[in-house]
């Protein structure tokens, strides 16, 4: 499923127009993104947690040339599934 599929499901559930349904889906994703940018955790009961995790700088190796490359520190998004979601997928 992609974003268009989610919009269709929201549209079928709420009614209204597809433009309104797309605005709802966009608002959810935008809110999660904004909170992760601020370093805040987004927890959705029964679904999981989104958080921004910091990765330290490190040295890696280019597998093609064998040359050592410095990888800078960065922040990456992480998702941890809730037990209810894990059980539903089994």
N, C-alpha and C positions, 0 to 999 in steps of 0.2 A: 504494500500500500504506500502511496505517496501523498503529498500535500493535497492534491486534487481529490483523492479518495477520502481523506479526512474531511475536506470541505463538503463533499457529497453526504457523508454520514451526519455531520452537524446540520446541514440543510434539511435532511430527511427528519431529523429528530426535533429541530426547533421550528421548522417552517420558515417563513420570510423569504428573502431572496438569497441567491447564491453569493451575491456581493456581501451581504450582511454575514453570512456563514463564513466567508473567507476572512472577513474582518475579525470575527471571533477567534478563528484559528491563528491568525497573525498576532492578535493580542496576547494569546497564551504563549506563543513562541517568543515574542518580543519581551514579555515580562520575565520569562526564564532567562533569556539572554542578558537583559539589563541587570538582574540580580546576580548572575554569575560574574559579570564584569565588575560589580562592586565587591566581589569576594564573598557574597552571601550564599547560603545553601538554600535550595528549593526542595522541600519535602512534600510529596503527594502521598497521603495515606493509602496503603494498599497497592501503590504503583512503584514508588521508589524515590531516591534522592539524586538530585543533580548538584554537583559541587565543582568548584574551580580548584584544581590541585596544582601546586607549584612544583616544577621539575628543576633540579639543580643543574648547573652547567656541568658538562662532562666531556670526555674525549671519546670519540668513536673512530672506527676504522672504515675507510672506503673499501668495500669488498672488491671493486674492480681493479684499483691500483695498489691497495694495501697501505695507502697513505693515511696517517693519523689526522683527524679533522676535529676541531673544537666545536662543540655544539653548545650554543648559549643557553642560559637559564630561560625558562618560559613557563607560562601558565596554560594548562590544558583543561578542557571540560571532562568530567568523569560522571558516570551514572552507576548507581548501585540499585539493583532491583530489590523490591520488598519481598518478603516471604510469600505474601498472597499472590504476587505476580509469578514468582518462581513455581509455586504449586499449581497455578492455573495453566502454565505452559507445559508442565510434565505430562 
